[in-house]
Amino acid sequence: MSGDFSQIGTFLLVALLVFVLYRRLRRTFGRQPLRPARMAVRIVVFAVLAVLLAPTALRSNAFAGAALAGLCAGIVLALWGASRTRFERTGTELYYVPHTYTGIAVSLLFIGRVAYRLLQAYGATHGVRTASAADPGSGFAGYVSSPLTLGLFFALVGYYVCYLGSILWKSKHLKAGEAVETPPPVGANPGTPS
């Protein structure tokens, strides 16, 4: 008795995608605990990815322009969002509250990029020749087959590196009264983070 397991890979990919989107949206809205070590690791990861994609960005004027435009747009969005981010303190724990509309914009960029890649993959598996199917490239750079995808990726890199760096810097330079004092949730131990 053997079953048809051909759709398990697709199901697992969709489940992973839903989980990633859930985590992305959860980190974008509402009060977030300030975790400097995690933020620093994310900055480094995005910077390393940008360095790995630098040769792809420099292969033509269209790719270089898209990467530069995306990077600039991401930085502008990050500075705007960071200037509107609030800080809250509950006991000894420091939290930040990202700006809602900036979170929506970044989430739409991320979801749009994922949807675009899924459409490319669908087209490639169903015999539709797309730019990625015609010239898949090799290695990590093969995932970025068009200036649009590269520009969106560099917008995310610019946003996250600049936004997380700004939040870390602002959190270390908070003046008295800049972080709103909030009481701990009902039933929470005062010494444990909520």
Residue frames as a rotation matrix with the C-alpha (Angstrom) as fourth column:
MET 1
0.584 0.812 0.000 0.00
0.812 -0.584 0.000 0.00
0.000 0.000 -1.000 0.00
SER 2
-0.586 -0.793 -0.168 1.80
0.773 -0.609 0.178 3.09
-0.244 -0.025 0.970 -1.22
GLY 3
0.468 0.752 -0.464 0.41
0.599 -0.656 -0.460 6.61
-0.650 -0.063 -0.757 -1.21
ASP 4
0.416 -0.281 0.865 1.00
0.720 -0.480 -0.502 9.52
0.556 0.831 0.002 -3.50
PHE 5
0.379 -0.387 -0.840 3.70
0.738 -0.421 0.527 11.61
-0.558 -0.820 0.126 -1.82
SER 6
-0.187 -0.505 0.843 4.39
0.939 -0.344 0.002 13.86
0.289 0.792 0.538 -4.81
GLN 7
0.362 0.427 0.829 2.72
0.254 -0.901 0.353 16.87
0.897 0.083 -0.435 -3.17
ILE 8
0.644 -0.133 -0.754 4.54
0.765 0.074 0.640 16.67
-0.029 -0.988 0.149 0.19
GLY 9
-0.455 -0.890 -0.006 7.35
0.884 -0.453 0.112 18.94
-0.103 0.045 0.994 -0.97
THR 10
-0.455 0.385 0.803 4.88
0.275 -0.797 0.537 21.56
0.847 0.465 0.257 -2.16
PHE 11
0.645 0.741 -0.187 2.92
0.361 -0.080 0.929 21.31
0.673 -0.667 -0.319 1.09
LEU 12
0.326 -0.609 -0.723 6.09
0.916 0.014 0.401 21.72
-0.234 -0.793 0.563 3.18
LEU 13
-0.686 -0.580 0.439 7.19
0.692 -0.707 0.148 24.71
0.224 0.405 0.886 1.10
VAL 14
-0.050 0.763 0.644 3.80
0.134 -0.634 0.761 26.39
0.990 0.124 -0.071 1.52
ALA 15
0.757 0.313 -0.574 3.82
0.566 0.124 0.815 25.66
0.326 -0.942 -0.083 5.27
LEU 16
-0.146 -0.899 -0.412 7.32
0.957 -0.233 0.170 27.14
-0.249 -0.370 0.895 5.58
LEU 17
-0.660 -0.059 0.749 6.28
0.459 -0.821 0.339 30.19
0.595 0.567 0.569 3.58
VAL 18
0.423 0.877 0.226 3.22
0.215 -0.340 0.916 30.78
0.880 -0.339 -0.332 5.78
PHE 19
0.592 -0.279 -0.756 5.42
0.803 0.133 0.580 30.47
-0.061 -0.951 0.303 8.90
VAL 20
-0.525 -0.849 0.068 7.98
0.849 -0.517 0.107 32.95
-0.056 0.114 0.992 7.53
LEU 21
-0.399 0.461 0.793 5.24
0.245 -0.780 0.576 35.42
0.884 0.424 0.198 6.60
TYR 22
0.682 0.659 -0.316 3.66
0.437 -0.022 0.899 35.06
0.586 -0.752 -0.303 10.05
ARG 23
0.226 -0.689 -0.688 6.98
0.924 -0.072 0.375 35.77
-0.308 -0.721 0.621 11.77
ARG 24
-0.681 -0.481 0.553 7.67
0.671 -0.713 0.206 38.69
0.295 0.511 0.807 9.44
LEU 25
-0.014 0.774 0.633 4.31
0.147 -0.625 0.767 40.28
0.989 0.104 -0.105 10.19
ARG 26
0.720 0.276 -0.637 4.59
0.625 0.142 0.767 39.61
0.302 -0.951 -0.070 13.91
ARG 27
-0.146 -0.870 -0.471 7.93
0.935 -0.277 0.223 41.46
-0.324 -0.408 0.854 14.06
THR 28
-0.658 -0.116 0.744 6.54
0.549 -0.750 0.369 44.40
0.515 0.651 0.557 12.12
PHE 29
0.032 0.799 0.600 3.56
-0.152 -0.590 0.793 45.32
0.988 -0.117 0.103 14.27
GLY 30
0.874 0.473 -0.115 3.13
0.065 0.122 0.990 46.01
0.482 -0.873 0.076 17.97
ARG 31
0.627 -0.608 0.487 5.52
-0.773 -0.407 0.487 46.14
-0.098 -0.682 -0.725 20.86
GLN 32
0.705 -0.495 -0.508 8.79
0.089 0.772 -0.629 44.25
0.703 0.398 0.589 20.29
PRO 33
0.847 -0.488 -0.210 11.39
0.251 0.018 0.968 43.38
-0.469 -0.872 0.138 22.92
LEU 34
0.673 -0.701 -0.238 14.73
-0.714 -0.530 -0.458 45.04
0.195 0.478 -0.856 22.25
ARG 35
0.795 -0.454 0.402 17.25
0.246 0.847 0.471 42.25
-0.554 -0.276 0.785 21.62
PRO 36
0.539 -0.605 -0.586 20.54
-0.703 -0.706 0.082 43.87
-0.463 0.367 -0.806 20.60
ALA 37
-0.446 -0.762 0.470 22.40
-0.348 0.631 0.693 40.61
-0.825 0.146 -0.546 19.89
ARG 38
-0.008 0.528 0.850 19.70
0.685 0.622 -0.380 39.32
-0.729 0.579 -0.366 17.52
MET 39
0.889 0.349 -0.297 19.48
0.080 -0.756 -0.649 42.69
-0.452 0.553 -0.700 15.81
ALA 40
0.161 -0.919 -0.359 23.25
-0.763 -0.347 0.546 42.79
-0.627 0.186 -0.757 15.31
VAL 41
-0.506 -0.302 0.808 23.20
0.146 0.893 0.425 39.28
-0.850 0.333 -0.408 13.82
ARG 42
0.437 0.748 0.499 20.44
0.689 0.078 -0.721 40.29
-0.579 0.659 -0.481 11.40
ILE 43
0.755 -0.256 -0.604 22.43
-0.429 -0.890 -0.158 43.37
-0.496 0.378 -0.781 10.35
VAL 44
-0.303 -0.949 0.088 25.49
-0.602 0.263 0.754 41.20
-0.738 0.176 -0.651 9.66
VAL 45
-0.268 0.264 0.926 23.45
0.508 0.856 -0.097 38.60
-0.819 0.444 -0.364 7.72
PHE 46
0.786 0.613 0.087 21.89
0.414 -0.416 -0.810 41.26
-0.460 0.672 -0.580 5.48
ALA 47
0.507 -0.679 -0.530 25.26
-0.685 -0.691 0.230 42.94
-0.523 0.246 -0.816 4.95
VAL 48
-0.487 -0.693 0.531 26.85
-0.236 0.690 0.684 39.61
-0.841 0.208 -0.500 3.97
LEU 49
0.131 0.624 0.770 24.00
0.714 0.480 -0.510 38.88
-0.688 0.616 -0.383 1.53
ALA 50
0.902 0.182 -0.392 24.49
-0.073 -0.830 -0.553 42.33
-0.426 0.528 -0.735 -0.02
VAL 51
0.011 -0.974 -0.225 28.22
-0.758 -0.155 0.633 41.67
-0.652 0.163 -0.741 -0.45
LEU 52
-0.459 -0.142 0.877 27.48
0.234 0.933 0.273 38.29
-0.857 0.330 -0.395 -2.04
LEU 53
0.422 0.715 0.558 25.12
0.775 0.034 -0.631 39.98
-0.470 0.699 -0.540 -4.51
ALA 54
0.310 -0.358 -0.881 27.47
-0.207 -0.929 0.305 42.86
-0.928 0.088 -0.362 -5.31
PRO 55
-0.778 -0.619 0.108 28.95
-0.023 0.201 0.979 41.10
-0.628 0.760 -0.171 -8.39
THR 56
-0.305 0.763 0.570 25.43
0.936 0.350 0.033 40.56
-0.174 0.543 -0.821 -9.73
ALA 57
0.585 0.550 -0.596 24.61
0.499 -0.824 -0.270 44.22
-0.639 -0.140 -0.756 -9.12
LEU 58
0.074 -0.670 -0.739 27.68
-0.373 -0.706 0.603 45.29
-0.925 0.231 -0.302 -11.08
ARG 59
-0.375 -0.275 0.886 27.11
0.551 0.702 0.451 43.11
-0.746 0.657 -0.112 -14.15
SER 60
-0.328 0.243 0.913 25.18
0.838 -0.370 0.400 45.81
0.435 0.897 -0.082 -16.04
ASN 61
-0.923 0.009 0.384 23.97
-0.099 -0.971 -0.217 49.39
0.371 -0.239 0.897 -15.68
ALA 62
0.003 1.000 0.011 20.37
-0.410 -0.009 0.912 48.20
0.912 -0.007 0.410 -15.26
PHE 63
0.386 0.093 -0.918 21.28
0.625 0.706 0.334 45.90
0.679 -0.702 0.214 -12.35
ALA 64
-0.643 -0.692 -0.327 23.54
0.724 -0.411 -0.554 48.53
0.250 -0.593 0.765 -10.74
GLY 65
-0.738 0.424 0.526 20.84
-0.327 -0.905 0.272 51.20
0.591 0.029 0.806 -11.05
ALA 66
0.316 0.898 -0.306 18.19
-0.146 0.364 0.920 48.90
0.938 -0.246 0.246 -9.59
ALA 67
0.108 -0.357 -0.928 20.44
0.861 0.499 -0.093 47.94
0.496 -0.789 0.361 -6.68
LEU 68
-0.877 -0.479 0.022 21.32
0.421 -0.790 -0.446 51.58
0.231 -0.382 0.895 -5.94
ALA 69
-0.443 0.798 0.409 17.71
-0.479 -0.596 0.644 52.74
0.758 0.089 0.646 -6.24
GLY 70
0.427 0.609 -0.669 16.52
0.205 0.655 0.727 49.91
0.881 -0.447 0.155 -3.99
LEU 71
-0.258 -0.633 -0.730 19.22
0.898 0.121 -0.423 50.59
0.356 -0.765 0.537 -1.42
CYS 72
-0.941 -0.082 0.329 18.40
0.018 -0.981 -0.195 54.32
0.339 -0.178 0.924 -1.33
ALA 73
-0.074 0.990 0.121 14.65
-0.445 -0.142 0.884 53.65
0.892 0.012 0.451 -1.07
GLY 74
0.349 0.159 -0.924 15.25
0.567 0.749 0.343 51.18
0.746 -0.643 0.171 1.77
ILE 75
-0.627 -0.662 -0.412 17.44
0.744 -0.350 -0.570 53.65
0.233 -0.663 0.711 3.67
VAL 76
-0.772 0.408 0.487 14.92
-0.341 -0.913 0.225 56.48
0.536 0.008 0.844 3.28
LEU 77
0.266 0.917 -0.296 12.10
-0.218 0.357 0.908 54.20
0.939 -0.177 0.295 4.45
ALA 78
0.099 -0.320 -0.942 14.21
0.812 0.573 -0.109 53.03
0.575 -0.755 0.316 7.41
LEU 79
-0.883 -0.469 -0.012 15.11
0.400 -0.739 -0.541 56.55
0.245 -0.483 0.841 8.54
TRP 80
-0.444 0.810 0.384 11.49
-0.551 -0.584 0.596 57.62
0.707 0.053 0.705 8.25
GLY 81
0.436 0.628 -0.644 10.29
0.066 0.691 0.719 54.55
0.897 -0.357 0.260 10.19
ALA 82
-0.214 -0.612 -0.761 13.00
0.853 0.263 -0.451 54.86
0.476 -0.746 0.466 12.85
SER 83
-0.908 -0.113 0.404 12.11
-0.030 -0.943 -0.330 58.51
0.419 -0.312 0.853 13.47
ARG 84
-0.109 0.958 0.264 8.54
-0.786 -0.245 0.567 57.39
0.608 -0.146 0.780 14.24
THR 85
0.016 0.030 -0.999 9.43
0.334 0.942 0.034 54.37
0.942 -0.335 0.005 16.36
ARG 86
0.456 0.216 0.863 8.52
-0.693 -0.523 0.497 54.67
0.558 -0.825 -0.089 20.03
PHE 87
-0.564 -0.634 -0.530 10.26
-0.028 0.656 -0.754 53.12
0.825 -0.410 -0.388 23.01
GLU 88
0.581 0.720 0.378 8.57
-0.518 -0.030 0.855 51.67
0.627 -0.693 0.356 26.09
ARG 89
-0.647 -0.761 -0.043 10.04
-0.402 0.388 -0.829 50.44
0.648 -0.519 -0.557 29.33
THR 90
0.653 0.755 -0.051 8.42
-0.385 0.389 0.837 47.83
0.652 -0.527 0.545 31.55
GLY 91
0.912 -0.411 -0.003 10.51
0.172 0.375 0.911 47.43
-0.374 -0.831 0.412 34.68
THR 92
0.033 -0.982 -0.188 14.03
-0.210 -0.191 0.959 46.76
-0.977 0.008 -0.213 33.39
GLU 93
-0.218 -0.055 0.974 12.94
0.786 0.582 0.209 45.58
-0.579 0.811 -0.084 29.93
LEU 94
-0.420 0.036 -0.907 13.12
-0.400 -0.904 0.149 47.97
-0.815 0.425 0.394 26.97
TYR 95
-0.014 0.524 0.852 10.72
0.747 0.571 -0.339 47.58
-0.664 0.632 -0.400 24.03
TYR 96
-0.849 -0.119 -0.515 10.29
-0.218 -0.808 0.547 49.37
-0.481 0.577 0.660 20.75
VAL 97
0.130 0.944 0.304 7.05
0.384 0.234 -0.893 49.93
-0.914 0.233 -0.332 18.84
PRO 98
-0.790 -0.471 0.392 7.61
0.514 -0.161 0.842 50.14
-0.334 0.867 0.369 15.06
HIS 99
-0.558 0.575 -0.599 5.61
-0.605 -0.776 -0.181 52.62
-0.569 0.261 0.780 13.01
THR 100
0.051 0.695 0.717 2.54
0.058 0.715 -0.697 50.80
-0.997 0.077 -0.004 11.64
TYR 101
0.867 0.379 -0.323 2.52
-0.262 -0.204 -0.943 52.23
-0.424 0.902 -0.078 8.11
THR 102
0.019 -0.928 -0.373 6.23
-1.000 -0.017 -0.010 51.62
0.003 0.373 -0.928 7.62
GLY 103
-0.550 -0.160 0.820 5.65
-0.379 0.922 -0.074 48.04
-0.744 -0.351 -0.568 8.74
ILE 104
0.503 0.798 0.331 2.88
0.053 0.354 -0.934 47.67
-0.863 0.487 0.135 6.19
ALA 105
0.706 -0.277 -0.652 5.10
-0.701 -0.400 -0.590 49.03
-0.097 0.874 -0.477 3.41
VAL 106
-0.387 -0.921 0.045 7.98
-0.915 0.389 0.105 46.70
-0.115 -0.001 -0.993 4.27
SER 107
-0.320 0.346 0.882 5.65
-0.136 0.904 -0.405 43.72
-0.938 -0.249 -0.243 4.61
LEU 108
0.768 0.632 -0.104 4.15
-0.150 0.020 -0.988 44.45
-0.622 0.775 0.110 1.19
LEU 109
0.270 -0.772 -0.575 7.66
-0.960 -0.172 -0.219 44.62
0.070 0.612 -0.788 -0.30
PHE 110
-0.640 -0.553 0.534 8.52
-0.642 0.767 0.025 41.27
-0.423 -0.327 -0.845 1.25
ILE 111
0.005 0.737 0.676 5.24
0.053 0.675 -0.736 39.59
-0.999 0.039 -0.036 0.27
GLY 112
0.786 0.272 -0.556 5.46
-0.474 -0.314 -0.823 41.03
-0.398 0.910 -0.118 -3.23
ARG 113
-0.122 -0.925 -0.360 8.99
-0.992 0.119 0.031 39.71
0.014 0.361 -0.932 -3.65
VAL 114
-0.652 -0.064 0.756 7.97
-0.289 0.942 -0.170 36.23
-0.701 -0.330 -0.632 -2.45
ALA 115
0.402 0.883 0.242 4.91
0.007 0.261 -0.965 36.21
-0.915 0.390 0.099 -4.71
TYR 116
0.569 -0.273 -0.776 7.03
-0.807 -0.367 -0.463 37.27
-0.158 0.889 -0.429 -7.68
ARG 117
-0.551 -0.835 0.008 9.51
-0.827 0.547 0.132 34.45
-0.114 0.066 -0.991 -7.06
LEU 118
-0.387 0.483 0.785 6.68
-0.039 0.842 -0.538 31.92
-0.921 -0.239 -0.307 -6.69
LEU 119
0.714 0.643 -0.278 5.20
-0.263 -0.122 -0.957 33.04
-0.649 0.756 0.082 -10.02
GLN 120
0.138 -0.755 -0.641 8.62
-0.989 -0.072 -0.128 32.66
0.051 0.652 -0.756 -11.63
ALA 121
-0.749 -0.423 0.510 9.01
-0.510 0.860 -0.035 29.17
-0.423 -0.287 -0.859 -10.17
TYR 122
0.093 0.872 0.481 5.49
0.001 0.483 -0.876 28.22
-0.996 0.082 0.044 -11.29
GLY 123
0.723 0.155 -0.673 6.22
-0.609 -0.317 -0.727 29.44
-0.326 0.936 -0.135 -14.81
ALA 124
-0.262 -0.916 -0.303 9.49
-0.965 0.257 0.058 27.53
0.024 0.307 -0.951 -14.94
THR 125
-0.733 -0.018 0.680 7.86
-0.247 0.938 -0.242 24.25
-0.634 -0.345 -0.692 -13.84
HIS 126
0.214 0.898 0.384 4.97
0.272 0.323 -0.907 24.59
-0.938 0.298 -0.175 -16.28
GLY 127
-0.048 -0.348 0.936 7.00
0.945 0.287 0.155 25.28
-0.323 0.892 0.315 -19.41
VAL 128
0.927 0.299 0.227 6.61
0.355 -0.896 -0.269 29.07
0.123 0.330 -0.936 -19.44
ARG 129
-0.023 -0.997 0.077 9.95
0.920 -0.051 -0.388 30.66
0.391 0.062 0.918 -20.22
THR 130
0.965 0.201 -0.167 10.70
0.256 -0.858 0.446 33.49
-0.053 -0.473 -0.879 -17.85
ALA 131
0.581 -0.799 0.157 13.87
-0.631 -0.564 -0.534 35.51
0.515 0.211 -0.831 -17.46
SER 132
0.094 -0.561 0.823 15.07
-0.893 0.318 0.319 33.12
-0.440 -0.765 -0.471 -14.76
ALA 133
0.621 0.164 0.766 14.29
0.060 0.965 -0.256 30.06
-0.781 0.205 0.589 -16.85
ALA 134
0.958 -0.265 0.108 16.15
0.088 -0.085 -0.992 31.47
0.273 0.960 -0.058 -19.85
ASP 135
0.027 -0.981 0.193 19.25
-0.122 -0.195 -0.973 32.48
0.992 0.003 -0.125 -17.87
PRO 136
0.786 0.446 -0.428 19.19
0.312 0.311 0.898 30.84
0.533 -0.839 0.106 -14.46
GLY 137
0.330 -0.738 0.589 22.69
-0.769 -0.572 -0.286 31.91
0.548 -0.358 -0.756 -13.49
SER 138
0.124 -0.348 -0.929 24.69
0.329 0.898 -0.293 29.94
0.936 -0.269 0.226 -11.03
GLY 139
-0.690 -0.452 -0.565 24.97
0.628 0.014 -0.778 29.87
0.360 -0.892 0.274 -7.29
PHE 140
-0.352 0.521 -0.778 23.45
0.710 -0.393 -0.585 32.49
-0.610 -0.758 -0.231 -5.04
ALA 141
-0.724 0.020 -0.690 23.32
-0.304 -0.907 0.292 35.12
-0.620 0.421 0.662 -7.79
GLY 142
-0.923 0.385 -0.012 21.01
0.182 0.463 0.867 32.84
0.339 0.798 -0.498 -9.82
TYR 143
-0.300 0.850 -0.434 18.16
0.924 0.146 -0.354 33.72
-0.237 -0.507 -0.829 -7.47
VAL 144
0.118 0.276 -0.954 18.29
0.082 -0.960 -0.267 37.31
-0.990 -0.046 -0.136 -8.64
SER 145
-0.311 -0.217 0.925 17.50
0.822 0.427 0.376 37.13
-0.477 0.878 0.045 -12.32
SER 146
0.246 0.420 0.873 16.04
0.791 -0.608 0.069 40.58
0.560 0.674 -0.482 -12.98
PRO 147
-0.704 -0.507 0.497 16.83
0.198 -0.812 -0.549 44.16
0.682 -0.289 0.672 -11.99
LEU 148
0.139 0.840 0.525 13.41
-0.530 -0.385 0.756 44.39
0.837 -0.383 0.391 -10.29
THR 149
0.795 0.132 -0.592 14.14
0.322 0.736 0.596 41.44
0.514 -0.664 0.542 -7.97
LEU 150
-0.191 -0.950 -0.245 17.61
0.858 -0.041 -0.512 42.79
0.476 -0.308 0.824 -7.24
GLY 151
-0.547 0.033 0.836 16.21
-0.127 -0.991 -0.043 46.26
0.827 -0.130 0.547 -6.52
LEU 152
0.556 0.809 0.190 13.60
-0.391 0.053 0.919 44.86
0.733 -0.586 0.346 -4.13
PHE 153
0.570 -0.416 -0.709 16.22
0.701 0.696 0.155 42.79
0.429 -0.585 0.688 -2.36
PHE 154
-0.539 -0.834 0.117 18.53
0.663 -0.506 -0.551 45.79
0.518 -0.220 0.826 -1.92
ALA 155
-0.121 0.587 0.801 15.56
-0.408 -0.764 0.499 47.85
0.905 -0.267 0.332 -0.66
LEU 156
0.860 0.419 -0.292 15.05
0.039 0.515 0.856 45.22
0.509 -0.748 0.426 2.06
VAL 157
0.122 -0.900 -0.419 18.80
0.918 0.263 -0.297 45.18
0.377 -0.348 0.858 2.81
GLY 158
-0.597 -0.359 0.718 18.92
0.196 -0.933 -0.303 48.98
0.778 -0.040 0.627 3.05
TYR 159
0.303 0.814 0.496 15.83
-0.433 -0.346 0.832 49.03
0.849 -0.467 0.248 5.23
TYR 160
0.868 0.139 -0.476 16.86
0.281 0.651 0.705 46.36
0.408 -0.746 0.526 7.71
VAL 161
-0.085 -0.967 -0.239 20.50
0.903 0.027 -0.428 47.39
0.421 -0.252 0.871 8.09
CYS 162
-0.647 -0.160 0.746 19.61
0.044 -0.984 -0.172 51.05
0.762 -0.078 0.643 8.54
TYR 163
0.331 0.869 0.369 16.46
-0.419 -0.214 0.882 50.53
0.845 -0.446 0.293 10.64
LEU 164
0.774 -0.055 -0.631 17.96
0.489 0.684 0.541 48.00
0.402 -0.727 0.556 13.04
GLY 165
-0.326 -0.944 -0.038 21.15
0.824 -0.264 -0.502 50.07
0.464 -0.195 0.864 13.33
SER 166
-0.435 0.239 0.868 19.08
-0.211 -0.964 0.160 53.18
0.876 -0.113 0.470 14.09
ILE 167
0.677 0.736 -0.004 17.02
-0.211 0.199 0.957 51.38
0.705 -0.647 0.290 16.71
LEU 168
0.434 -0.604 -0.668 20.15
0.840 0.540 0.057 50.02
0.326 -0.586 0.742 18.39
TRP 169
-0.600 -0.703 0.382 21.78
0.542 -0.708 -0.453 53.46
0.589 -0.065 0.806 18.36
LYS 170
-0.144 0.633 0.761 18.65
-0.398 -0.741 0.541 55.22
0.906 -0.225 0.359 19.65
SER 171
0.755 0.475 -0.452 18.16
0.161 0.533 0.830 52.64
0.636 -0.700 0.326 22.40
LYS 172
0.067 -0.821 -0.567 21.69
0.964 0.199 -0.174 53.30
0.256 -0.535 0.805 23.72
HIS 173
-0.873 -0.424 0.241 21.18
0.389 -0.903 -0.181 57.06
0.295 -0.064 0.953 23.65
LEU 174
0.146 0.987 0.061 17.71
0.613 -0.139 0.778 57.33
0.776 -0.076 -0.626 25.20
LYS 175
-0.765 -0.286 0.577 17.28
-0.203 -0.744 -0.637 60.31
0.611 -0.604 0.511 27.48
ALA 176
-0.867 0.463 -0.183 15.13
0.340 0.282 -0.897 60.29
-0.364 -0.840 -0.402 30.59
GLY 177
-0.186 0.921 -0.341 11.46
-0.212 -0.377 -0.902 60.34
-0.959 -0.096 0.265 29.66
GLU 178
-0.434 0.005 -0.901 11.94
-0.896 -0.107 0.431 59.26
-0.095 0.994 0.050 26.02
ALA 179
-0.782 0.223 -0.582 10.85
0.051 0.953 0.297 55.70
0.621 0.203 -0.757 26.83
VAL 180
0.015 0.886 0.464 7.26
-0.760 -0.291 0.581 55.55
0.650 -0.361 0.669 28.06
GLU 181
-0.899 -0.261 0.352 6.95
-0.436 0.605 -0.666 53.64
-0.039 -0.752 -0.658 31.34
THR 182
0.013 0.915 -0.402 4.31
-0.687 0.300 0.662 50.92
0.726 0.268 0.633 31.10
PRO 183
0.063 0.050 0.997 3.14
-0.910 0.412 0.036 48.61
-0.409 -0.910 0.071 33.87
PRO 184
-0.925 -0.377 -0.043 3.82
-0.367 0.859 0.356 44.90
-0.097 0.345 -0.933 33.48
PRO 185
-0.311 0.852 -0.420 0.88
-0.420 0.273 0.865 42.78
0.853 0.446 0.273 32.29
VAL 186
0.263 0.514 0.816 -1.48
-0.963 0.093 0.252 41.51
0.053 -0.852 0.520 34.96
GLY 187
0.945 0.142 0.294 -0.21
-0.212 0.951 0.223 38.24
-0.248 -0.273 0.929 36.42
ALA 188
0.601 -0.793 -0.094 3.36
0.175 0.245 -0.954 38.64
0.780 0.557 0.286 35.13
ASN 189
0.512 -0.554 -0.656 6.34
0.818 0.083 0.568 38.37
-0.261 -0.828 0.496 37.46
PRO 190
0.909 -0.112 -0.400 8.08
-0.135 -0.990 -0.029 41.75
-0.393 0.081 -0.916 37.66
GLY 191
0.069 -0.996 -0.050 11.53
-0.496 -0.077 0.865 40.29
-0.866 -0.035 -0.500 36.93
THR 192
-0.375 -0.196 0.906 10.62
0.522 0.763 0.381 38.23
-0.766 0.616 -0.185 33.86
PRO 193
-0.876 0.067 -0.478 10.12
-0.393 -0.673 0.626 39.60
-0.280 0.736 0.616 30.36
SER 194
0.019 0.975 0.223 6.59
-0.305 0.218 -0.927 39.40
-0.952 -0.051 0.301 28.99
